[in-house]
Amino acid sequence: KQWYQRRVRAGSLDKTAIVQSFKDERLSREFSLKGHEDAVDQIAWHPSDPNMLSTVSTDKTLRIWDIRTPQKTVACITTKGEVINMTWKSDGSTIALGNKDDLVCFVDYKTHKIISDKQFDFEVNEIGWNNTDDHFYLTSGNGSVHITQYPSLEPLMQIPAHTAHCICLKFSPNKEHFATGGADALINIWDASELSYLLSYSRLEWPVRTLSFNHDGRLLAAGSEDLVIDIAFVETGEKVATVSCNAFPFCVAWHPTQNLLAYVTDDKSKHSDKHSRDSDKTTGCVKLFGL
């Protein structure tokens, strides 16, 4: 799930990606993107072109779409394994993909070709470029954030971030901070320029799965396998609000210009198995919360 201007998109187990528009304080479906042969796991808008987006699926393909012609894909690229994470370089030139086997590959947006890849010898979770695109970050199963040079991917430094798996990573839009979430239920805030630790807080009991900064970088939303979303001030970690959910939120995303949070829950999930995000997944539900 991700916003672009007044649109939000979400993937689905029914092999489609759904684009919804936000009008008159409501979400309404615009259209579905059909073409994948299995569940759509990740969707991401092009960072500057509001008409373009990418999707990956358990069918081991990356598809690029132009929403002006949603009935067909612009490109379909076969990936090396099942992709679990996808992110765009800020200039829109490259898409990075991380798969279940800890292989990260880079796809050229214009040629639709895989231009490089690297096999890592540690568990790779969320991936992403820093705000200047010269470093590439990988969260890992050993609790660290691995920072590499880009495009060489030569190791630069390793930051011990969590006492258990480091699961998620997000950079603030104001380029000042990045945040990490881990299986230790901690949320850590870091200085993006100095690569130094600033603060941590924990009001959640279960692994932190998803993070999102608001448009000005002052607020951070965090979701876990708890039945709440925690919203905090980035400067202090102080709680701003708690959003109650009737199932755990597996994705959160702030609107790009408003304090409006979209989040996805699986209302039919069996929450009794709190260690698995794959427990009886059926239909996701996109909801909104405003401050």
Secondary structure, DSSP 8 states (H G I E B T S, - for coil): -EEETTEEEEE-TTSEEEEEEEETTEEEEEEEEE--SS-EEEEEE-SS-TTEEEEEETTSEEEEEETTSTTSEEEEEE-SS-EEEEEE-TTSSEEEEEETTSEEEEEETTT--EEEEEE-SS-EEEEEE-TTSSEEEEEETTSEEEEEETTT--EEEEEE--SS-EEEEEE-TTSSEEEEEETTS-EEEEETTTTEEEEEE---SS-EEEEEE-TTSSEEEEEESSSEEEEEETTT--EEEEEE-SS-EEEEEE-SSSSEEEEEEETT--TT-TT-TTTT---EEEEEEE-
